[in-house]
């Protein structure tokens, strides 16, 4: 049994090596005829981890079902970034408990970021003894071994590594989409923002070798994929741990030369965003002019308390440079309200930044303290009522700019990557523009994965309407 340890999780492993995924041949097909149910919470990294989980489960014989009551194995891939996702996961475990009372042979598992939290594992060991196995983010590749052991021993197996291990390549993947793909380029984060538990749950920054990344993308191109999203907790730090003169800018340039039609990347930290990256996004038409640039707060006082390592002024300088150099760029952001110490003046400074930037999209949240983070020890002097009121004011403002930006596109011709047919509107399809805006449009004789030109006819706050350009 391996339990999480925050002291160990804070350390950084600089001696990791690249190894290949290897499965015991005795596991292949061993559980044929069994069904699994997988529920995923959190970011794109979690979603991509679930693509690996599905492939490994199916490698050992399991078949997926979307009905957890009809499954032999249920697994939650969890997120620890905010309290809401945390509560949802425990709520789902409660449902599984009732099901297991009816189905004694049901195998219940939990993995992902929550599994790396000391408090979560303690809670599971104390009050969720029906959970058969728990594993974390650093040993995803060991899933076949962990499940086999849990089934054979029929006891609670907890295998959570506190420190990141070797970087495992060629873990099987069963992609959820036939034309859009996630590709990990870097794991972990070394920023240690005071409110964030990710450096503890995902470990230190470890970059994949450029050859492995490019090989994966070249296979995707051969398979007809139209879009790739390069993933990392901080993609801008790519390459710093393994190369002297090769980073995300150079990688973006090499990926663009594979001729995949669309390239995206997330998530960026403003501190690491270089002028070279801006120039390359502007230069290559297959690098999408869509950038996620988290602000978190517009107050320098709060940014310092958050440990963000940039000022409001430097953020705005970077933002303005992007707007000036990248044609038709769309910039989205993250903003936290109600951080400990935030007063009305601080909040108004955030609103002032929003008024300047007029974001195309924003993910806004009320601050929620996370276990073992420095911010959780700060005195929270903002009432819940104040936090909710500030969030409402912020949302009203960002929504205003979403609509204004969308209205500018009415009458324009935009390229859309078709996702499929609309579930609500007959004869309508939906897809996303280069700037990641949702478009519902009328068309005939097209299919999922088609890149088409669409004339925008109407604008809403969160979407656009259009018709196929002929």
ABEGO torsion letter per residue (X at the ends): XBBBBAAAAABBBAABBBBBBBBBAAABGAABGBBBBBBBBEBAAAAAAAAAAAAAAAAAGBBBBABAAABABBBBBBBAABAAAAAAAAAAAAAAAAAAAABAABBBBBBEAAAABAAAAAAAAAABAABABBBBAAAAAAAAAAAAAAAAAGBBBBBBBABBBBBBBGBBBBBABAABBBBBABBEBAAGBAABAAAAAAEBBBBBBAAAAAAAAAAAAAAGBABBBBBBABAAABGAAABAABBAAAAAAAAAAAGBABBBBOBBBAAABBAAAAAAAAABAABBBBBBBBAGBABAAAAAAAGAGBBAAAAAAAAAAAAAABBGBBBBBBBBBGBBGBBAAAAAAAAAAAAAAGBABBBBBBBBBBBGBAAAABBBABBAAAAAAAAAAAAAAAAAAAAAAAAAABGBBBBBBBAEBBAABBGBBBBBBAAGBBBBBBBBGBBBGBBBBBBBABBBAABBBBBBBX
